[in-house]
């Protein structure tokens, strides 16, 4: 099955508007990618299920161990590609995207540690809403040859985002003490900037790892010449 048959747009390396072509192609691909493309080995992405996610922030104002299980990440389909720049000689792809809706993370959590000056402990259901004004991604790739065909392999995928709001709802904090739990949720939401400042690098790394895996699944099945022709 070719990319063209799947509705993906093919670009030419010689096109002076190659970056614009790739931007349009990726944008048109998002509806296919979020639904999943079994024939290409691509799992559904909205919601994107993260089986386990561990954040161990051992020092600083926020010192916590935060584990998530069966975490669903929703509204990835609402990403709009704003800009793409591709270096065809170094195989580096720069992406800027604009989230059109809040990213919602929902699943099971377990937390112990300290947030600013307060101790925190809890285990239960969680819902986290993240508003982002921009997402930046950088893919560093290299060409490899399989069965006489050239493919791309992702060496590194870094991701950064600019957040405009973060909202927490952690159920069953402090062994179900509702008053303490409600107060802690209020405290977390009032101090979301300080909290995110400590946790953002770990969150970005987790997102980058997840998207690297998804991107590599796609690139494992698609030769370069089906994406960019000479």
Protein Blocks (a to p, Z undefined) as FASTA:
>chain_A
ZZklnopacddfklmklmmmmmmmmmmmmmmmmnopfknopacfbdcddfbacdddfbdj
bdcddddehiacehklmpccfbdcddfknopacdddddfbdcddddddddeddehjaccd
dddddddddddfbdcdddddddddeehiacdddfbdcdddddfbdcdddehihhhiaklm
mmmmmmmmmmmmmmmmmmmmmmmmmmmmmmmmmmmmmmmmmcfklmpcZZ
